[in-house]
Structures are given as C-alpha cells and as structure tokens.
Amino acid sequence: VVPSVAILAQVGFASWRFHRLDGFAGDCTPPHSKLLLTFSAFLPFSFIFRESEEIMSANNSSKSPQARLNGRIIAAAKEGSEKLLHCIDETVDQMNLVHVSTALHRLARMGGPGGKDFVADPRLVRLMTRLDETCCHKIHWNAKAFGVASIVLWAVVTLQVPISAATLALLRQGILPGFTVMKPQEISNTVTSLHALQGLTVEVVLAASEAMSACGCESSHTCLAQMSKAIAEYGFTIQDCRNPMLPMLEQRITACVGAMHQWVPRDTAAAAYAVAQGRSRNARALTEVAFAVDKRANHFATADVVVLCRALALLPGTPMDKPISKAVHKAAAAFSFSQRKEVSLLCPSISQRAGIMVVDQDAASTVLGTDESDTEDSDIDNTKTPKDGWQLPPKSTVVPIIQTFPNGNANLVVNPQTGYCLWVTADDLALAQPARYED
C-alpha cells in the first residue's frame, strides 16, 4: 500500500509542476528544461520507497519461525514438485501439523488422483512418517486445526498414499466435535475422505449431517451430492433410519427444476446413487435426476456411468431407467475390463443391448474347471486353447461361482480367479458339480 500511495503522490505532484512550469514559462523555457525540472519533483519522495522497503523487511523478520517455514513450503511449491520435495527433505524434522498439511495439499494439487512419480518418493514417505509423529503429540483442536485435519485427509485420499490406522483414528476423533465450526466444503471433504479411507463411523455421519443441515443454503449442490453418495456407499443404517443427507439432497434437487442438468456429471451421478440407495419415492426428485442424466448422457466419464448403473440396480423401474441405459450405450466403447464386468453384473439386459458382455459359452466349461474324475464322464476338454484372454485354470482346480443371475435358460457367472464373467447354460452348471461351488 505504501509504495502505491507514494507513486500516485509523485505522479500527481509531477503533473502539477509540469503544468505550472508550462503556464508560467510559456514558450521561453526549452522542452528539455521543463522535463528536467518536472522529474526533479520525484527526488523529495525517494525516502518513501526506502521507508516502505524497510517496513516490509521488518514485517518479514517479525514473522515466527513456523510462519516463515510455511511460507517457504508455499514458495517451493510454486517452483514445481521437485523443488517442493527438496524443501520437504530439508525441513521435515521441523514441521508441525500445519506444515505437513500445507506440503501434502500442494503435492495433491500437483499430482491429482494417483499422484505423479513422486508418490513413491522416499521424501513423501518421510513426510507421512512426520504426520504420524505430529499426531502423536497433543493437538490443540480449534477451528484452524479442524480445517488442517480436513486438508490432510483430502490430500491423503487424492495422492492415494497409505495412512496408519492410529493416525486416522486420531484425526477422526479430533475432528468429530469440529463439524459445527467447519465450512460446508470442509465437512463434505472430511466425510468423503473418511469414507474412502474406510474410516467413516455412525458418529461422524450424524455429526456431519447435522452440521451440514445447519449450513442450509450455504452448502453447494456438489457438497450435498458427494457427501450423500459417501454416506449411501457407507450403508448408513441405525435403527432403520434413512440416509440423513437424503432429505436435504432431495430438497436441493427439486429446487433446481429444469437446471440440474447444469451440474457437473460427477455430481449428477452421485446424486442419482444417493437417491436410489435411499429408495427415494420423491417423484419430482427422480424425474429431475432422470432429465439431468438424459441431457448429459454424452458427458459422463466411465466411472460415473458405473455409479449410475449401481443406482439403477438399487432402484429399478423408475424414470431413470432409459436415461441410464442411454449413458451406458454412449460409454460402452470406453469401459475398462473391470468396468465392463461390473456393468454386466449390475445391468445384464442393458449390457447385452450395448454389446459390452464378455460372452464365450464355448469356454464356459474350461473356465469353470473340473476334477480329473469328471473328465472321463463329461465333454469338458481342459486342453482347449483359451480364447480372447481366458485364463485356463490348472487341472483338478475347482473355481467357485460367486454370483449367478438367471436369465431365461442361462446364468451369468463370475470367475473370481480370472475376473471374467460369461453366460453358461444349466447343463454347463450341472457338469461342473454345483454342490462343490458357492452359488
């Protein structure tokens, strides 16, 4: 502020002096003399710059060592991940919980989901060790500490780095009373991160839901959708209560009539799953979700389409059926194998129509496997060459059937050893001695 005021004052004074010289001297003063006299006006103000520099220098020196270290971490992050990791390596032993959260947050923003090559870097491993050490010390839990803990949990999930069970328990227990003073984004991030780390508890769900309800309209639809989905996936059940976030989510959806399709597709998929898992009978909410899915069918990532299929499997026979089927058809070619497998299990009829089933009835007997004693009395040939990547199990191997879905005269069977699913007939199942399998 001081240099800005000094510059404005000098420009104004110089302009006034130039016009004064021009008015008094008229044509008698040469132009170069006017300019020389004008710029001489800056000389009396030079002390202002020196004084402002001294003030800023004094401010930097007056900062605490902890504040200077945090500033150093932030400055290093601006120069790239390698510079930040080097800074972590040099200062990790001096870090407290705030410094660790700052470093993890900056790394997570650089790396994104799964991080970059630095996720396996020993310097990051050392930083996680330091996190364990700082959490072992007594933490003064206040509004700032609650936010710091939320950042740590989010960064750990984003980087996909392991966190010790003891540290996770300490952070969860410490943050539990703080939901009432946290912002909606911090509440949502905390709940979704704890769910991803398998650390969500009923106490956390209840406290976070109550705090989010108190925030009211301050909470964004993203916070509501993602938090509702996390609680739904957690399987919130306490005395047969519904997902405590569901009424808030339904209210927000019905308030966005005709506008929900403007939501990010990831949020739309999360909302659809939460509504389905809660067995919602709110016709307006279901219709609005269906309309939003239909409008954005071309924009869903494959992971979001899988979430939509989970929603459809939980709550079939709703307006969401056709829009989700449309989204599956659009994403069919881009599915990974694991996604194809899950979609095939969740929505067999839609999968068949979309052409994404892994079907090989000729190889059914081979994949199911059999004993040597069975081979003599059956048509199964264990020497058959696997096709399209089928894994041929060793002879005398019994492969359990973990799920079957009847569909007319065939069953959808999952082979847990190879990860493949296929349609097999009742005759194939009989040849495989069903008594030795788990149906």
N, C-alpha and C positions, 0 to 999 in steps of 0.2 A: 504493500500500500504506500509506504513512504517514497520509494523511487517513482511510483506513478504520479503522486501528487507533485513531486519535485519537477518532473518532466513537464507536466501541464503548467505549472507556475512559470517555468523558464520560457516555454513557448509563448505563453501569454505576454510575459514581460518583454520578450524579444520582439514580438509582433508590435506591441505598443511603441517600443523605442524606435523601430524601423519607420513606422508611420509618423512619429514625431519628428524624426530627422528629415523625412521626406517633406513634411509640411513646412518646417522652419527653413530648411536649407534651399528648398526649391531646386532649380537647375544648377545652382552654384557648386553643389557637392558631387564629386565624381561617384559613380555607382560602387566602385571597389571600396571607397571610403565608407559609404553607407553600410555595406556588408560587414566591414571590419568593425565598425562601431556597434553594429547590431549583435554580432556573435560575441563581442566582449561582454554582453549582458549575461552570458552564461557563466562567466567566471565567478561572480559572487555566490552562485548556487552550488558550486562544486563541493562545498563542505557537506551538503545534504546527502550526496552519494556516499561520501566517506562515512558519514554517520550511520546511514542505513546499512551499509556493509558491516559495520561494527555491531549493530543491533542484531543482525541475522547471525553473525558469528557467535555472539553471546548467547543467543537462543539455542543454537546447536550444542554449545558447550554446557548449557544448563540442563540438557536432557539427561535422564537417568541412564545408566549402562544398559538396562533392559530395553528402554525405548530406542537407544542407538543400535542395539543388536537387531531389534525388529526392523528398523529402517534399513539396516544392512542386508537383511534377508530379502526385503522387498526390492531393493535396488539391484541385487544379484539376479532376482527372478526376471527383471526387465531385460537382462542380457542373455537369457536363454537357460535351458535346463542344466547344461554342463557347468555353467557359472554358479547356478544355484546349488548344485550338488557339491561343488568345490567349497562353497561357503558353508554348507551343512557339515562337511567333513572337518572344517577348521573350527567350527563353533558349537558343535553338537553337545559337548560337555557343559557348555554354559547355558543351554536352553532350558526354559521353563515351559509350562503347558501352552502358553500363548505363542511362544516362538515355534514350538513344534506344530501347532495348528496352522500358523502362517506358512511355514515351509511345506506342509502337506497340502494345504489349499492351493498354493501356487503350482506345485507339481501336478496336482489333479487337474487344474485348469489347462496345463500344458499337454498332459497325457491323454485325458479323456478316458472313456471306458477301456479298461485293459492296459492303460498307460502306454508308454513307449518302451524302448530298450532299457531305460533306467529303472523300470520296476524291479528287476532282479539285481540292480546295482547294490553292492555291499554298503554304500553310503546311505541308501534308503533303508536297508535292513537295520543299520545302526540308529537311524532316526526312529524307527519303530521300537527299538530297544529303549531308546531315550523316552519314548512315550510311556512305556511300561514303568520306567523309573520315576517319572514325574507324577504319574497317577498313584504311585505308592506313597508319595508324600501327602500330607494333609492339604487338601484343596479348599480354599475359601470360596464356597459356592455363592455367587451373586449373579446379577443379570449378565455381566460380562462373561463370567465363567460358563454359564448355561449356553450362551452363543458360541463360545470357543469349543465346548464339547460337541455341539451340533455340527460345527465345521469339521471337526476331527472325524466324526462318524461318516459324514458325507464324503470326505476325501478318501477314507479307507475303502469305502464301497466303490467309489469311482476308479480308484487305482487298482482295485482288486488285490490288495496286499493283505496277508493274514494279520489278525489281531488276536492277542492272547485272551482267553476266556476271562481271566481275572481282571484285565483292563476293561474289557467290555462290560463286565458286571459293575465295576466301579463307576464307569461313566453313566451307565443306565441308572444306577441307584442315585448318583449325584444329581442327574438332570431331572429326575422324577418330580421334585417339588417346583421346578422352574418353568413348567409349561405356562403358568399363569402370567409370566412376565415376558414370554418369548413372542416374537412376531410370527404371523401365520406361516411364512416361508420356513422359518426355523423349526416350527412344530412339525410341519409336513416332512421336511428333510430328515428330522430325527426319527420319526415313525417309519418312514420308508427305508431308512438306512438300518435301523434296528431289525426290521423285518428281513432285509437282505442278508444281514449277519446272523440271522436266526436267534436274535436276542429280544424279540418282542414278547411282552407279557400282558396279561389282562390289566394289571395296574397301570401300565403305560398307556394302553389303549383307552381306558376310562379317563385318565387324567388329561391326555392329549385331546380327546374328543370334546371334553368339557371346555377346555381352553379354546379350542377352535370354534366351538359354538358361541363362546363369549366374544370372539373377534367379529362375528356377524359378517356384514358386507365387506369388511376389510380383507377377508380371505379371498384369494383369486380362485377361479374355477380349476386352475392347474393344481393348486394345493388341495382342494377338496377331492378332485378326481384321483390323484396319485395316492393320497392318504387313504381314501376309501378302498382303493384297489389293494393296498398293502394289508389293511385290516381284513378285507374279504379273503385274501390268499392265506392270511394267518389262520382263518377259520374261527373268527371270534364267536365263541359260544359261552355264555354264562347265564344259567337259569333260563335257557331258551330265549335269551334276548337277541334282537336283530343287531346288525352292524350299527353301532351308534352314529356313524357318519352318514348312513343312508338317507335319513330324512333331510339333512342339510343338502346332500347332493341332489336329491330329487327336487327339492325346492329351487335350487340353482338352475337345474335343467329346465324345469317348467317356466322359470322366469326368462329363459333365453329362447322362447318360442321363435322359430324361424332363423335363429342366429347361432345355434350350437355348431353348425357346420363350419363356422369360422374358427372353432377351436383347433388346436394342434391335433393331428390324427392320433398321436400317442395318448393325449388326454381323453379323446373320444373313446378309444378302445378301453382305457382304464375305467371310464365311467360305465361303459356297457358291461364290463365284467362285474363291477361292484353292484350294479342294479340287478344283474342276473343272479349273482351269488346270494343276494338278499331276497330272492324270489319276489321281486317287486311286482305289485299289481297296480301300480300307478300308470294308467293307460296313457296319460299325457306324456309322462317321462319316457315310457317305452317307445311311443310314436316319435318323439323328438330325437331320441337316440337313433332309431331306425332311419329317420330322414337324414341325420348328420352322416351316418355311415354310408348311405346311398350316395350322398353328394360328394363324399371324399373317397369313394371306393378305389380310385386310381392312385391315391396318395399314401396309402398305408404301407409302412415297412412290413416285411415278412413277419417280424416278431410281433407286431401289432395285430396282424391277421390271425396269428396263433392265439393271441389273447381273445380276439373276437370269437374264434371257434370254441374256446373254453366257455365263453359266455353262452353261446348257442347250445352247447351240450348241457349246461346247467339249467337253462330256461328255454326249452324248445316251444314251438307253437305260438310265437309272438310276432309282432310286426318286424322284428329284427332278422327273421329267417332269410328272406330274399336279399336284403342288402348285404348280409354277411356272406351269403353264397356268391354274390357278385364280387365282393372283395377277394374271396378265395380264388375265383377264376382269374382275376386280374393278377394275382401274385403267384399263381401256380408255378410258372416257369422259374421263379427266383428262389423257391424254397430250398433250404439245405436238406440233407437227408433226414436229420433228426426232426426237422420241422414237418417234412412230408410224413414221417412216421406218426407224429403226434396228431396232425390234422386228419390222417387216415383213421386213427383210432377214435377221435372225437366226433368227426362228421363223415362216416363212411359213404353215405349216398352222395353228398356234395363232392367228396374226394373223387369218387368214381366218375361223376359227370365232368369234373375238372381235369380228369386224366392224370392224377398225381398218385394213383395207387401203385404200390410195389407189388405186382402180381406175378406169380410164377407157379402155377399149380403143378407143373411137371416136376419142380424141385421141392414140392411140399414134403414128400417122404424123406428126401435127403436131409432137409433142414431139421425135421423133427427128430431124426436119428432112431436107432433101434438096436436091440441086442443081437448077438450072433445067432442065438436060438430062434429069433424071429425071422431071420433072413431066409432060412430054408423054407418056411411056410408062407412067405409073402413075396410080393412082386417088387419090393424095395431093393434098389441096387445102390449100395453105398460106394460103389466105384464110379458112379456117374460124375462126369466133369461138372463142377459148379458153373452156373451161368450168371452173367451180369453181377459178378462180385459176391455171389453166395458163398458163405464160408462152410466148407464141408467138415462137420464135426468128426472126431475120431470114432472108430467103430466101437460099439458097446457103450456109447455115450447116450444118456437119457437127458434130453433138453426139456425143461419144464415149460409148460404153456402158462404164461402169467395172466393172459386175458383172452377171452373169446367173445365175439359179438355175432350172434346168429343173424343171418341174412338170407332167408329162403333156405336153400339146400346147401349153403356154405357157411363157414365160420371164419372170422378174421382172427388170425393167430399171430402172436408176437414171439419172436425168438430172442430171448434176452442175451444169448451169447454173441449173436451177430448183429442184433439191433434191427433185423429185417422183420417186416410184417407181410403176411400173404393170406390169400383166400385158399382154404382147403375144404374138401368135401367131408361129409360124415364118414365115408369109407376110409379116407386117409386117417381120420382120428381114431377109428376102430383099429386099424392096422398098427397104430402107434401105442397100443395098450394104454388107454386113458387112465386106468387105475394107478399107473405109476407117475401120473402127471398132476400138476396143480391147475385146475380149470379156472 
